[in-house]
Amino acid sequence: MFKKILIANRGEIACRVAATARRMGIRTVAVYSDADATAKHVQACDEAVHIGGSAARDSYLRWEKIIEAAQATGAQAVHPGYGFLSENTDFAQACADAGLVFIGPPASAIEAMGLKAASKQLMEQSGVPLVPGYHGADQNPQVLQAAADGIGYPVLIKASAGGGGKGMRVVEQAADFAAALASCQREAKNSFGNDAVLVEKYVQRPRHIEIQIFADTHGNCVYLFERDCSVQRRHQKVLEEAPAPGMSEALRQRMGAAAVAAARAVNYVGAGTVEFIVEQSGYDQPESMQFFFMEMNTRLQVEHPVTEAITGLDLVEWQLRVASGEPLPLQQADLRISGHAIEARICAESPDQDFLPATGSMAVYGLPAHSSFARASVRVDSGVRQGDVISPFYDSMVAKLIVHGANRQEALARMDAALAQTHIVGLKTNVQFLRHVVRSDSFAQARLDTGLIAREAAHLFHQEPVPLQLAIAAWVAQVLDTQTSAASALPGAWQDPWAATDAWQSHAPMRRVFDLEADGLAHSAVLTRGGDGGLQLHWAGVDSAFAYATLPEGGMEVSLGGQRHTVHVYLQGSQVHVFTPLGARQFQAIDRLAHAAVAPADVGRLTAPMPGKLLSFSVKAGDTVRQGQALAVMEAMKMEHQIVAPANGCVQELLFAPGDQVTEGAELLRMQAEAMTS
């Protein structure tokens, strides 16, 4: 077994690998960029080496610097994690040439499966069913357009060297193909250094089911069952679970055998995932499922913890043992499924704004009680801590929340409860959106396909499950509790009564006004104390009996109109963040003395919705544009985002050049709206 390994990655996967290595007595070396100098993964390892600038291309993608770091620190092997260089043939071969063990498959297997088109040709030769499509080498746009026309719309354009949902576009009609192809190729070139694409028929009502395989150098290869990864946004996974609901044992064995055959075809070694598109005639007709090979990921997957949960195995430990020359710890007949597991990807993004990535400091990072064990009922894999900054340079994932139960119903209940206990303040996240998905009829009843989010959109987006009255009551309780605590902080010390802020009055009933702004509207709540000493909260024309008490385990219990609620309140400047078992809500507290009216935004200004790089403008000064027309393309967190015209008008000035880095809120261009010209 290795004595020291280098982890050529960052974030939660680097922390995850380091944890298993530590348990096995293996020393670890971290690598880090300028932006990650104080990151959690750096402190999780025994040693750390700086390898370059903040952008991935200046650090985590510079494999020559990583190999130098491994040699300088005496590491015997390199674990690539996932993403970055994990499926880079040149890096795997360079490790071998440098005398380092690459903890993954041989370079030849990565090369064979790394290009989607070539791998599909290989699978076709092996008799594995494929979705109709074009996988040829000729990348002439006219050839690709003709292939799409021949396949029939809708079609899916996919980066041949891609993964993680990047470099992928669905095209509904021929007129949109050229623009979608150009965008897909740009993103593929930027993310993978290769702009080659393939074109496939877009399967209707598809499920994304993948098989985890493992092979060693002794000729053994097994499959560790399946994962359903159908719930996706922007072709990236949101929720994953194992085993796949509705999977028959016969279909599981056929897909497992196909996955093992695919691995053996390329002399695979280590952990890998064979991904299939599964077509279904109906959600309750598992016998109608047909599967088609999609691709093979020659690495450990983000969602591997759900497989660990249902098998009780540590897949990173298996990787290390196989890479050091040991045989697989178990054979196929020894493997069993126990219970059900679900993983939620917690990301820094704004679901209600088309999942725009978000950046900021983790002012509050509260997690449910959890463990790191494979079959823990609640597990959290995270690469950040409270106070850390989520930067625009890397992927938007903050953490992975994994739950395990005796069955799917128990796992669903545990996931909802764990998400309710996840409190993040300082930047936007998808935590509440994930709760909406878990609670949706489609997900709860396992009516799964990649269109679930679009189908349930009315119930998933722009939802406020916490009544504003309850959120206000929680804030009032927090203010009163904070002031009471401050007043008693120095027992016996003299307190200036005129400096108190607890609304005490020498005569007449106590009355205190709380002003706020929520959903663009101003509100006032009035707290009064009656002659009997009881509190009343007046809001929206209704008086409700009000009381509160702090809880020993944290948070408060608020009683409003005879109903009790457990709440947690966090204040960040004037922003109030309220978390309850129902969900979360935010609003702005208003200080009447300090608050000033804010002028309405200039409709002629178009600003960056997030920090990132400006890739291109599709207009120039003087151009007339229509509402919804594409004006610019930005890149942030390895994804492209289109900026469109909010109204008809005329472009007056472009304020940046392609390639410029811009901050969130930066004015990109000025346009004069049509209404302003009349």
KAVEN-V382603 format. One record per backbone hydrogen bond with DSSP energy under -0.5 kcal/mol. CO is the residue of the C=O (numbers start at 0). NH is the residue of the N-H. If there is no record, write none. Layout:
CO,NH ; CO,NH
This chain:
2,26 ; 3,75 ; 3,76 ; 4,28 ; 5,7 ; 5,78 ; 6,8 ; 6,30 ; 8,30 ; 9,12 ; 9,13 ; 10,14 ; 11,15 ; 12,16 ; 13,17 ; 14,18 ; 15,19 ; 16,20 ; 17,21 ; 18,22 ; 19,23 ; 20,25 ; 21,24 ; 26,4 ; 27,45 ; 27,46 ; 28,6 ; 29,48 ; 31,50 ; 31,51 ; 32,35 ; 33,36 ; 35,38 ; 38,41 ; 38,42 ; 39,43 ; 40,44 ; 41,44 ; 46,29 ; 48,31 ; 51,33 ; 54,57 ; 55,58 ; 55,60 ; 57,52 ; 58,61 ; 60,62 ; 61,64 ; 61,65 ; 62,66 ; 63,67 ; 64,68 ; 65,69 ; 66,70 ; 67,71 ; 68,72 ; 69,73 ; 69,74 ; 70,73 ; 75,100 ; 76,5 ; 77,79 ; 77,102 ; 78,7 ; 80,299 ; 82,85 ; 84,87 ; 86,88 ; 87,91 ; 88,92 ; 89,93 ; 90,94 ; 91,95 ; 92,96 ; 93,97 ; 94,99 ; 95,98 ; 99,101 ; 100,77 ; 100,102 ; 101,103 ; 105,108 ; 105,109 ; 106,110 ; 107,111 ; 108,112 ; 109,113 ; 110,114 ; 113,115 ; 114,118 ; 115,119 ; 116,120 ; 117,121 ; 118,122 ; 119,123 ; 120,124 ; 121,125 ; 122,127 ; 123,126 ; 128,292 ; 131,200 ; 132,134 ; 133,198 ; 136,138 ; 139,142 ; 139,143 ; 140,144 ; 141,145 ; 142,146 ; 143,147 ; 144,148 ; 145,149 ; 146,150 ; 147,151 ; 153,201 ; 154,170 ; 155,199 ; 156,168 ; 157,197 ; 158,161 ; 159,115 ; 162,165 ; 166,158 ; 168,156 ; 169,171 ; 170,153 ; 170,154 ; 172,175 ; 173,176 ; 175,179 ; 176,180 ; 177,181 ; 178,182 ; 179,183 ; 180,184 ; 181,185 ; 182,186 ; 183,187 ; 184,188 ; 185,189 ; 186,190 ; 187,191 ; 187,192 ; 187,193 ; 188,192 ; 195,159 ; 195,160 ; 197,157 ; 198,133 ; 199,155 ; 200,202 ; 202,205 ; 204,279 ; 205,449 ; 206,208 ; 206,277 ; 207,228 ; 208,275 ; 209,226 ; 210,212 ; 210,273 ; 211,223 ; 212,271 ; 213,221 ; 214,269 ; 215,218 ; 219,215 ; 221,213 ; 224,211 ; 226,209 ; 226,228 ; 227,240 ; 229,231 ; 230,237 ; 230,238 ; 232,235 ; 235,232 ; 237,344 ; 238,230 ; 239,342 ; 240,227 ; 241,340 ; 243,246 ; 247,251 ; 248,252 ; 249,253 ; 250,254 ; 251,255 ; 252,256 ; 253,257 ; 254,258 ; 255,259 ; 256,260 ; 257,261 ; 258,262 ; 259,263 ; 260,264 ; 261,265 ; 262,265 ; 262,267 ; 263,266 ; 269,214 ; 271,212 ; 272,274 ; 272,296 ; 273,210 ; 274,293 ; 274,294 ; 275,208 ; 275,277 ; 276,278 ; 276,291 ; 277,206 ; 278,289 ; 281,284 ; 284,287 ; 285,288 ; 289,278 ; 291,276 ; 292,130 ; 294,274 ; 295,297 ; 296,272 ; 296,298 ; 300,303 ; 301,304 ; 302,305 ; 302,306 ; 303,306 ; 303,307 ; 304,308 ; 305,309 ; 306,310 ; 307,311 ; 309,337 ; 312,314 ; 313,317 ; 314,318 ; 315,319 ; 316,320 ; 317,321 ; 318,322 ; 319,323 ; 320,325 ; 321,324 ; 330,333 ; 330,334 ; 331,334 ; 339,404 ; 340,241 ; 341,402 ; 342,239 ; 343,345 ; 343,400 ; 344,346 ; 345,397 ; 345,398 ; 346,348 ; 346,429 ; 347,357 ; 348,350 ; 349,352 ; 349,354 ; 349,355 ; 350,353 ; 352,355 ; 355,349 ; 359,389 ; 360,362 ; 361,386 ; 363,424 ; 365,422 ; 370,379 ; 372,375 ; 376,403 ; 377,370 ; 378,401 ; 379,381 ; 380,399 ; 382,39 ; 384,387 ; 387,361 ; 388,390 ; 389,359 ; 390,393 ; 391,636 ; 395,347 ; 397,382 ; 398,345 ; 399,380 ; 399,401 ; 400,343 ; 401,378 ; 402,341 ; 404,339 ; 406,410 ; 407,411 ; 408,412 ; 409,413 ; 410,414 ; 411,415 ; 412,416 ; 413,417 ; 414,418 ; 415,419 ; 416,420 ; 418,421 ; 420,422 ; 421,423 ; 422,365 ; 424,362 ; 424,363 ; 429,433 ; 430,434 ; 431,435 ; 432,436 ; 433,437 ; 434,438 ; 435,439 ; 436,439 ; 439,443 ; 440,444 ; 441,446 ; 442,445 ; 445,447 ; 448,451 ; 450,454 ; 451,455 ; 453,456 ; 455,458 ; 455,459 ; 456,459 ; 456,460 ; 464,466 ; 466,470 ; 467,471 ; 468,472 ; 469,473 ; 470,474 ; 471,475 ; 472,476 ; 473,477 ; 474,478 ; 475,479 ; 476,480 ; 477,481 ; 478,482 ; 479,483 ; 480,484 ; 481,485 ; 482,486 ; 483,487 ; 485,488 ; 489,492 ; 494,496 ; 495,498 ; 496,499 ; 509,528 ; 511,526 ; 512,514 ; 513,524 ; 514,589 ; 515,522 ; 516,587 ; 517,520 ; 520,517 ; 522,515 ; 524,513 ; 525,527 ; 525,537 ; 526,511 ; 527,535 ; 529,532 ; 533,529 ; 534,545 ; 535,527 ; 535,537 ; 536,538 ; 536,543 ; 537,525 ; 538,541 ; 541,538 ; 541,543 ; 543,536 ; 544,560 ; 545,534 ; 546,558 ; 548,556 ; 550,553 ; 554,550 ; 555,557 ; 555,566 ; 556,548 ; 557,559 ; 557,564 ; 558,546 ; 559,562 ; 562,559 ; 564,557 ; 564,566 ; 565,580 ; 566,555 ; 567,578 ; 569,571 ; 569,576 ; 571,574 ; 573,588 ; 574,571 ; 575,577 ; 575,586 ; 576,569 ; 577,584 ; 578,567 ; 579,582 ; 582,579 ; 584,577 ; 586,575 ; 586,588 ; 587,516 ; 588,590 ; 589,514 ; 589,591 ; 590,594 ; 600,602 ; 601,604 ; 603,670 ; 604,606 ; 605,667 ; 605,668 ; 607,664 ; 611,661 ; 612,614 ; 612,634 ; 613,658 ; 615,632 ; 619,622 ; 622,650 ; 624,648 ; 625,628 ; 628,644 ; 630,617 ; 630,618 ; 631,642 ; 632,614 ; 632,615 ; 633,640 ; 634,612 ; 635,638 ; 638,635 ; 640,633 ; 641,643 ; 642,630 ; 642,631 ; 644,627 ; 647,673 ; 648,624 ; 649,671 ; 650,621 ; 652,669 ; 656,659 ; 659,613 ; 661,611 ; 662,665 ; 665,607 ; 665,667 ; 667,654 ; 667,655 ; 668,605 ; 669,651 ; 669,652 ; 670,672 ; 671,649 ; 672,675 ; 672,676 ; 673,676 ; 673,677
